[in-house]
């Protein structure tokens, strides 16, 4: 079945719509939350407080994710996407109320914790359900469209919040009104997910069938870790994702603090416009990955693609060290390309190499690694950066981490990384 035939599939287009709206909701909420804490005249935040805020938002789900991922392999994934989106919409309204009332940052972040957990749960469910509406012969291309368009929608959501911030203002009341957009998009995502038939997104053979959800929860972490250990291709991809998130986390905090205190000159400037421009550049790189990654994987294989991406990340990190508007934007484009490339390779490994009955749990393990590495890197940066936010040691460390990751991947046996190529998959499908 061709890629374009797959794209015209109603099930695939509906799942894409669920993802697009979910990602816009995430982008709108994350941007509005960042604006309300970092660029709110009613609040004052230092680097350690920012890192602590991200820890509150991301780490609890990172601990619980590998367990709760078992529910994606135990319950109907369609129902999960519906009701978790509803819960997310309600939770965003709670954060908006807390922000508008002038509640302390700690209260706002604790309220936002539920939103973040719901968002990650929805993302894992979408990735685990994708192979039910797309064949393995085009899974890398479909993933490229899904995850890359999803990343672009994060930028769209951030743009929506930036526009609403202009309309409603930057104080607590305006920040609360801006946050409501995330609730609307989450509710729309849930409504579209409700149009799928029961079990259309799996699992076909629920893990823990015949037992309670509590029973599956208790075994979630063990099953997820075992599935990763049994499939080295997944372990390699997760390692690359962890490397990128470490560097990206350090860069995020550093650049947040830099644009608060420094004017980088045109076209970036300072403050919210600079953050929006950098985020847009990252999104451009992610869009480029939609074309580059499938071509590279089919031509060179997953291992070479991942290794080349990490080397490119090292070069981009060196550009950040020059700290000019144009080099920062170029670096942001490349780092967006790197991050989306390793993510696409990881998704394909988990969707093609891991049985459906354990796929949700493995995606939850990925989320735990994804967020834990990001927060850990932020704390390292928080204790390392000077008052103006810019740190050459952080930049050097970032380049070194990318290069070490690329070297380790190069030493891995290629036969445990590549998985089936397109011709093999199509031949197997023809035999069936």
C-alpha positions, 0 to 999 in steps of 0.5 A, spaced: 500 500 500 502 506 497 504 512 502 498 516 499 493 511 499 495 511 507 494 518 507 487 518 504 485 513 509 479 516 514 482 512 520 489 515 519 486 522 517 482 522 524 488 520 528 492 525 525 486 530 527 486 528 534 494 529 534 494 536 531 489 538 536 492 535 542 499 538 540 496 545 539 493 545 546 499 543 548 503 548 545 498 553 547 498 551 554 505 551 555 507 557 552 501 561 556 504 558 562 511 560 561 509 567 559 505 567 566 511 565 570 517 568 566 514 574 563 509 576 567 510 583 571 506 580 577 511 575 578 519 574 579 522 568 577 530 566 578 533 560 574 533 555 579 525 556 580 524 555 573 528 549 573 524 547 579 517 549 576 519 544 570 521 538 575 514 539 578 511 539 571 515 533 568 518 528 574 511 526 577 509 523 570 516 520 569 516 516 575 508 514 574 508 513 566 512 507 566 506 504 570 500 508 567 503 506 560 500 499 562 493 502 562 494 503 554 495 496 553 489 494 558 484 499 556 481 501 549 486 506 547 480 510 543 476 511 550 483 513 553 484 518 548 477 521 549 476 521 557 484 523 558 482 529 553 476 531 557 480 531 564 485 535 561 481 540 558 478 541 565 485 541 568 487 547 564 481 551 566 483 549 573 490 552 572 487 558 568 483 560 575 489 559 579 493 564 575 487 569 574 487 569 582 494 571 583 496 564 586 503 563 588 507 559 582 507 553 586 500 552 586 500 554 579 505 549 577 501 543 582 495 545 578 499 544 571 501 538 573 495 534 572 495 537 565 502 535 563 500 528 565 494 528 561 498 530 555 503 525 555 498 520 556 495 522 550 501 522 546 503 515 548 496 513 546 496 516 539 503 513 538 501 506 540 495 506 536 498 509 530 500 502 527 493 500 527 491 505 522 498 505 518 502 499 515 509 498 516 511 499 509 510 506 510 510 507 518 517 511 517 513 516 512 507 516 516 511 517 523 514 523 519 508 527 518 505 525 524 510 527 529 513 533 525 506 536 523 505 535 531 511 539 533 509 544 528 502 545 531 506 546 538 509 552 535 502 554 532 499 553 539 504 557 542 503 563 537 495 562 539 497 564 546 502 569 544 496 573 540 491 572 546 497 575 551 497 581 546 489 581 547 488 580 554 495 583 557 501 580 561 498 580 568 495 575 572 488 576 569 490 576 562 495 570 563 489 566 566 484 568 560 490 566 555 490 559 558 483 557 556 485 556 549 489 550 551 482 547 554 478 548 548 483 545 543 483 539 548 476 538 548 476 538 540 481 533 540 477 528 545 471 529 541 474 527 534 477 521 538 470 519 540 468 517 533 473 511 532 470 504 533 471 501 540 478 497 540 480 500 533 486 503 536 488 497 540 490 493 543 488 487 540 490 482 545 490 486 552 496 485 556 493 483 563 486 480 560 482 477 565 485 481 570 484 488 573 487 495 571 490 495 578 494 488 576 496 491 570 499 497 573 503 493 578 506 490 572 507 496 568 514 498 569 517 491 569 513 489 562 516 496 559 523 495 561 523 488 559 520 489 552 526 495 551 531 490 554 529 485 549 529 489 543 536 493 542 534 497 536 529 500 541 534 501 547 539 505 542 533 509 539 532 511 546 539 512 548 539 517 542 533 521 545 536 521 552 542 525 549 538 530 545 534 532 551 539 533 556 542 538 551 536 541 549 534 542 556 540 546 558 539 550 552 532 551 554 534 554 560 540 558 558 536 561 552 530 563 557 534 567 561 539 570 556 533 573 552 530 576 559 536 580 560 539 581 553 538 584 547 540 579 541 539 584 536 535 583 530 531 579 528 531 576 535 531 582 540 529 580 547 523 577 551 517 574 548 518 575 541 525 572 541 522 566 544 517 565 539 522 566 534 527 561 536 521 556 537 519 557 530 526 556 528 526 549 532 519 548 528 522 549 521 527 544 523 522 539 525 518 540 519 525 538 515 526 532 518 519 530 515 523 529 509 530 528 511 529 522 516 525 517 511 530 518 506 536 517 510 533 511 514 531 508 507 538 509 504 543 509 510 539 505 515 537 507 522 543 507 526 547 511 521 541 516 521 541 517 528 549 518 529 549 523 523 543 527 527 547 527 533 554 529 530 549 535 527 547 537 534 554 537 536 556 542 530 549 546 532 551 547 539 557 550 537 554 555 533 550 557 540 556 559 543 557 565 538 550 568 541 548 572 535 541 572 532 543 569 526 547 563 529 542 562 534 536 561 529 541 557 525 542 552 531 535 552 533 533 549 526 538 544 526 537 542 533 529 542 531 532 537 525 536 533 530 531 532 535 525 530 531 530 525 527 532 521 533 524 521 535 522 519 529 527 513 529 525 511 536 518 511 534 519 507 528 523 502 533 517 501 538 512 501 533 515 496 528 519 492 533 515 491 540 509 487 540 502 491 540 500 488 547 506 492 550 507 498 546 504 503 550 508 501 556 514 502 552 512 509 549 511 510 557 518 508 558 520 513 553 516 519 556 519 517 562 526 518 559 524 524 555 522 528 561 527 526 566 533 527 562 530 534 560 529 536 567 536 533 570 539 538 564 535 544 567 538 543 574 545 542 571 544 549 568 540 552 573 546 551 578 551 553 572 549 559 568 551 566 570 546 572 572 546 573 564 544 566 563 550 565 558 555 559 559 560 557 555 561 551 559 554 549 558 555 550 550 562 545 550 558 540 555 552 540 550 557 539 544 561 533 548 555 530 550 552 529 542 559 527 540 559 521 545 552 519 544 554 518 536 561 515 538 557 510 542 552 508 537 557 507 532 560 502 536 553 498 536 552 492 532 548 495 526 544 488 525 541 490 532 539 497 530 536 497 523 530 492 523 526 490 517 527 495 511 521 497 506 522 491 501 522 486 507 516 488 509 512 489 503 514 482 501 512 479 508 505 483 507 505 480 500 506 473 502 500 474 507 
